[in-house]
Amino acid sequence: MIPSRNICELARNLISWRQAPIRGRKAGRKMHISYKPLWHTLIERNMRKEDLRLTAGLTTNMIANMRKGKHISMETLTKICETLDCDISDVIQLEHEEKCTDSTGNN
């Protein structure tokens, strides 16, 4: 059993730790996944979204979710990378949420 004095000390340390400033990122700035690299990759390869959908075996909902900037599964990202023979950085990127409004770059 832990003496009550040690419990109080642990609680004080926990409180001070939780109130410490967040390092390495700005507090309150969330990250958002953007599919802009995918759209650029498709343009570079002269492919349409429909071509990708059929070749990778994706559903229309998966394409629509990407167009809307919604999350898709890692399995879907893997299918896209395998189909395009590219790295994940050619498909997605992280952006600060303030900066991006939707995955197509429209405000």
C-alpha positions as CSV (number, residue, x, y, z in Angstrom):
1,M,0.0,0.0,0.0
2,I,1.2,3.5,-0.9
3,P,1.4,6.0,2.0
4,S,-1.0,8.8,1.7
5,R,1.8,11.4,1.6
6,N,3.2,9.7,-1.6
7,I,-0.3,9.7,-3.2
8,C,-0.6,13.5,-2.6
9,E,2.8,14.0,-4.1
10,L,1.9,11.9,-7.1
11,A,-1.3,13.8,-7.6
12,R,0.5,17.2,-7.4
13,N,3.0,15.9,-10.0
14,L,0.2,14.7,-12.3
15,I,-1.6,18.0,-12.1
16,S,1.5,20.0,-12.8
17,W,2.3,17.7,-15.7
18,R,-1.1,18.1,-17.2
19,Q,-0.8,21.9,-17.0
20,A,2.6,21.9,-18.7
21,P,2.7,23.6,-22.1
22,I,2.4,21.3,-25.1
23,R,5.7,21.0,-26.8
24,G,6.3,20.2,-30.5
25,R,3.0,21.6,-31.7
26,K,0.8,24.6,-31.1
27,A,-2.0,24.0,-28.7
28,G,-5.4,23.8,-30.3
29,R,-4.1,23.3,-33.9
30,K,-5.5,20.0,-35.2
31,M,-4.2,18.2,-38.2
32,H,-6.3,17.1,-41.2
33,I,-5.6,14.6,-43.9
34,S,-5.6,16.1,-47.4
35,Y,-5.8,14.1,-50.6
36,K,-4.3,16.9,-52.8
37,P,-1.2,14.8,-53.6
38,L,-3.5,12.1,-55.0
39,W,-5.3,14.5,-57.3
40,H,-2.0,15.8,-58.5
41,T,-0.6,12.3,-59.0
42,L,-3.7,11.4,-61.1
43,I,-3.2,14.5,-63.2
44,E,0.5,13.7,-63.7
45,R,-0.5,10.2,-64.9
46,N,-3.3,11.4,-67.0
47,M,-5.8,9.4,-65.0
48,R,-9.4,10.2,-64.0
49,K,-10.8,9.4,-60.6
50,E,-13.0,6.8,-62.3
51,D,-9.9,5.1,-63.8
52,L,-8.4,4.8,-60.3
53,R,-11.7,3.5,-58.9
54,L,-12.0,0.8,-61.5
55,T,-8.3,-0.2,-61.5
56,A,-7.9,-0.3,-57.7
57,G,-11.3,-1.8,-57.1
58,L,-12.6,1.1,-55.0
59,T,-16.3,2.0,-54.5
60,T,-17.9,5.2,-55.5
61,N,-18.3,6.0,-51.8
62,M,-14.6,5.7,-51.2
63,I,-13.9,8.2,-54.0
64,A,-16.6,10.5,-52.7
65,N,-15.3,10.4,-49.2
66,M,-11.8,11.4,-50.4
67,R,-13.3,14.2,-52.5
68,K,-15.0,15.5,-49.4
69,G,-11.8,15.2,-47.3
70,K,-13.2,12.4,-45.1
71,H,-11.1,9.6,-43.8
72,I,-10.7,6.3,-45.6
73,S,-9.1,3.1,-44.3
74,M,-5.5,2.2,-44.4
75,E,-6.5,-0.8,-46.6
76,T,-7.9,1.6,-49.2
77,L,-4.8,3.8,-49.0
78,T,-2.7,0.7,-49.6
79,K,-4.8,-0.4,-52.6
80,I,-4.3,3.1,-54.1
81,C,-0.5,3.0,-53.5
82,E,-0.2,-0.4,-55.0
83,T,-2.3,0.5,-58.0
84,L,-0.4,3.7,-58.7
85,D,2.9,2.1,-57.7
86,C,3.7,5.1,-55.5
87,D,4.5,6.1,-51.9
88,I,1.8,7.2,-49.5
89,S,3.1,10.8,-49.7
90,D,2.0,10.8,-53.3
91,V,-1.6,10.1,-52.0
92,I,-2.1,12.0,-48.7
93,Q,-0.5,14.8,-46.7
94,L,-1.1,16.3,-43.3
95,E,-2.3,19.9,-43.1
96,H,-3.3,22.2,-40.3
97,E,-7.1,22.2,-40.1
98,E,-7.3,26.0,-40.1
99,K,-5.5,25.9,-43.5
100,C,-7.6,23.4,-45.3
101,T,-11.3,23.6,-46.0
102,D,-11.7,20.6,-48.2
103,S,-9.4,18.2,-50.0
104,T,-9.8,19.9,-53.4
105,G,-8.4,23.2,-52.2
106,N,-11.6,25.1,-52.4
107,N,-12.4,27.6,-49.7
